[in-house]
Amino acid sequence: MMQIEDLRLAAALLRESSLSAAARSLGVTPPALSMRLRKLEASLGLVLANRTSRKLHLTSEGERFGREAYELLLKFDGLRESLQRDDRRLSGTLRVAASFGYGRTHVAPWLSRFSRLHPALRLQLDLRETPWPDKHDSDAVVHVGAVRDSSWVAHTLASNERWLCASPGYLREHGTPRNPADLAYHACICIRENDEDVTLWHMRPAGSGARKGETLRINPAFVSNDGSVARQWAEDGLGIVLRSQWDAAEALAAGRLERVMADWEFGAAPVVVLVPTRKGRSARVQALVSFLVEAAGAAGRHGAG
């Protein structure tokens, strides 16, 4: 007879990229997990996964079993929640994914506060360069930027404009750009993220509404795939950086950076919390979303994260 541990095993194999990672997520050793997998395959008469020492590749039967096991576990947790709802205690596991920078500075402290409100919950925070992969393995994703996946429901945390910034020392030495053409004479710092063309900067005069803007091809003096590094380079006086409001605000308030070309808009990269549509009614996910929306709103009102 199939056990709930078998369902958890199948869901972990779907979620993780290796046998050792699946074992860690279940709190067992890789040899023990490998043995359980062999027993499950023998009982089903199917090969669920092809594995090497480094990689795990699910067969088509393994992927189907993993998806359906995941759905059954969600229903099981939902039933448990409905039975426990009278005492207002949330339990179970919440898996949250976020980008490295915003995740460290904002999401991690918020989850710390959230955990104190709901001590029976188990929280997992997965920081990634790309917050969500092809497999929907998170209960909620905090994402910065445009969303191109209709299978997620988005709740806005912050509007988050992009600001052009430089250090006071750099501006004293090199002058302050006033319009897009001036940027050709400045050292620009670009951030390589996702699949975006980081050397194309889109801008329009502030308040121009639907008026067509300008697109400028930047010849960057410095490029990094880490936004915090790029901001630090700007603080060090190396050049001008286009950075999200959430990351630049503190340096601006402290005087380490100054905003330039403030009469131009460089587009917003809204911060949202995304929930897969099928999980939208989970009590613990709803509680998390409400908490994050309130926490981000309070941070915006007080100008801090």
Salt bridges, closest charged atoms under 4 A:
GLU16 OE2 - ARG15 NE 3.47
GLU41 OE2 - ARG51 NH1 3.23
GLU63 OE1 - ARG67 NH1 3.71
GLU68 OE2 - ARG64 NE 3.21
GLU71 OE2 - ARG278 NE 2.91
ASP77 OD1 - ARG80 NH2 2.91
ASP77 OD2 - ARG284 NH2 3.11
GLU81 OE2 - ARG284 NH1 2.49
ASP126 OD2 - ARG128 NE 2.60
ASP137 OD2 - ARG128 NH2 3.00
ASP139 OD1 - LYS279 NZ 3.72
ASP149 OD2 - HIS136 NE2 3.79
GLU161 OE1 - ARG259 NH2 3.79
GLU173 OE2 - HIS174 NE2 3.80
ASP197 OD2 - ARG217 NH1 2.79
GLU235 OE2 - ARG231 NE 2.89
GLU235 OE1 - ARG256 NE 2.79
ASP247 OD1 - ARG231 NH1 2.68
ASP247 OD2 - ARG243 NE 2.73
GLU294 OE2 - ARG301 NH2 3.33
